[in-house]
Amino acid sequence: MLLRDNSQITATAQGNGNGGNININAPILVGLENSDIIANAVKGKGGNITITTQGIIGLEFRNTLTPRVDFTNDITASSKFSVNGTVQINNIGVDPNSGLVELPALGLISVISLHIEKMAQLQHKYQNFQKFLCKRLLGIATPKEKLS
């Protein structure tokens, strides 16, 4: 659900009336450009807002509605002179552990050990090459000497 350009979802009451209830079920809820979800009242009780979503972007809960000139994206269920309502946000996001595969610890250690062993072999060959090259440049290596 996308709210933008001063969009409002409201269930407000003037005078002695109570704020209404708002229920939103959306995969993702986005609020942009001064958009609000409001269940406010003046003398009555604030309403109740229930949002069920995987994520909210741009909208923030606030105790009271900010002035329109502030360009914020608000979620409020307040009352000016009585009891505030409630805002309940149910995040039904994906459990980050649900898609993980447990790797056997020994398998990972074996792979790391193999890489360490290969690196050691390469380092040994490199050191031998350096020694051989130095001997050749200094003229102290014999023509029959091989690189190990």
N, C-alpha and C positions, 0 to 999 in steps of 0.2 A: 504494500500500500504506500503510495507516494503522496505526501502533502507538500504543496509548494505555493509560493506567491500569495501569502496571507490566508491560506486555507484554515478552516476551523471545523472541528467536530465538537459540537456543544450540546449540553443538556443543562443549561443554566436557569436559575430562577431569580426573579425580582421580588421585592417585598418580603412577605413571610414564607414564601414557598421554599421547599427543599430542592436542592440540585438533583438532577436526574442521574440515572445510571448509564454508563457507556461500557459496552463489551466489544472488544476488537479481537478477532482471530485472523492473523495474517502471517505468512511465512517470514516476511521482513517488513518493518515499519520504518519509513524514512520521513523526516520532517525537515523542510528547507524553507528559506526565505520568509521567516516570521510566521510559521504555521503552529497552531495550538490544538490541544485536546483539552476541553474544559468541562467540568461538572461542578461549577461554583454556585453559591447562593449568597444572598445579602443578609437577611435576618434568619432564614431557615438553615437547616443542616446542609453541608456540602454533599454532593453526590458521591457515587462510587465509580471508579474506573478500573476495569479489569482488561489487561492486555495479555494475550497469549501469542508468543512469537519466537522465532529463532534468533532474532536480533533487532535492536532499535538503533537507528543512526540519526543523529542530529537533534532528537527530542530529549529533553531532560525534565525530571520531576522538579517542581518548585512548590514551595509552601503557598505562595500567592502568585497570581498572574502578573507578569511584568508588563509595564506600559508598552503599547504597540510600537513606540519609537525606539525601543531597545533592540528590536530585530532578533529576538530569541525564539526558540521553538519549545514551547512549554507544555507540560502535562500537569494540570492542577485540578484539585477537588476541594476547594477551600470555601470557607464561609466568613464573611466580613464580621458578623456579630454573634455567631453561634459556633457549633462544633464543626470542625473540618471533616470532610469525607475521607475516603481511602483511595489509594492508588496501589493496585496489585499488578505486578508484572511477572508473568510466568514464562521463563525462558525454557523453551523445549529444544534447545540446541542438541547437537550430536555429542554423545559421550566420547571424549577424546580417547578413552581406553578401549572403546568397542572395536576399533579397527586395527589395533596393534597386534602384532604377532610376536610372541615371546621367542627370542633366539636362544638356542642352547649356549650357555656360557662357555663350555669347553670348545665348541665350534669357533666361536669368536676368538678365544685365546689361541687356538691352533692357527687361525689365519694371521693373527698378529705375530705369533712366533715365527711363522714361515716368512713373513715380510722382514722381520728383524734378521733372520738368518741370511736371507738373500742380500740385504743391505750390508751385512758384515762381509759376505763373500765379495761383493762389488768393491767395498772399501779395501779389502786385502789385495785384490787385483790392481786397484788404482795405486796403492802404495808400492807394489812390486813394479808397476810401470814407471812410476816416478824414479825409483832406484835405478832401473835399467836405463832410463833416459839420461839421468845424471852421469852414469858411468860412460855411456856412449859419447855424451857431449864433452866429458873430461878426457876421453880417450883411454879409459882404463878398463873398458869392457872388451872381452875377447870376441872375435867374430863368431865363435861357436856358442857363446852364451845365449841362452834362450830366455824369452820372457815367460815367467811362470804365472 
